[in-house]
Amino acid sequence: MSKFLYFFFLLFFSLLTFNKKIRTFIDEKIENYIYYPYFYIYNEIHSFLYIREKKLEGLKFKLKKHEVPLFVNFPVYYDDFPYPKNLILKGEGQKGDVVVTEGALVGKVLEVNKNFLKVKTVFNEDFKCSLISKYNILSIYQGTGGRFGIVYFYPSWGEINKGDTLYTSGITENFPSGIPAFIVDSIVEKKGEIFFEIYVSPLWKPEKYCFYYVVPPRP
């Protein structure tokens, strides 16, 4: 069975089953197919758990033409828990690599010291990245050091709703396109302003122990 067909078999089987142990097993298997080297995902899709819960329609996948390095790391230190601004991973990677876990953006590698990686996370006040919504509207995210980050420059004429997912846009070389990153929590429309004030929460859940995947900014 090809990897493409195997992925869809796991996806739809998990949508139908209510057995938690089976779902956990499938989650572990399918995570390897969500990102590099085979697929990247776009259009209202992020962690597999969210896909299953929402039973989203119109899932779209884009086949990668070539493989890229993929390193698996495990966490050894978080600061400022439950919203860590920095994270230390043990494993392999390079400065500037992008860190993801369970289908969600975590941050970028700041420093490498032997087999330890210092990661600036999405909660960090200095963390910024370009985003795109499912309505193909660009914006800029900035961390605040707390639970919610802020999205700037999202035009007030553009469609956006609470619960929408925002993805990395890929318009710069800092991040690959299509990585699920944030969920819209609240939208403030100020009179006379041409941009919304949008507060979002990261899809990454630091309290859940899991492996972290380090991938290059560009395939």
Secondary structure, DSSP 8 states (H G I E B T S, - for coil): --HHHHHHHHHHHHHH---HHHHHHHHHHHHHHHSTTTEEEESS--SHHHHHHHT-SS-EEEE-SS----EEEEEEEESSTTS-SEEEEES---TT-EEEETTEEEEEEEEEETTEEEEEETTSTT-EEEEE-TT--EEEEE--SSS-EEEEEEETTS---TT-EEEE--SSTTS-TT-EEEEEEEEE--TT-SEEEEEEEES--TTS---EEEE-S--
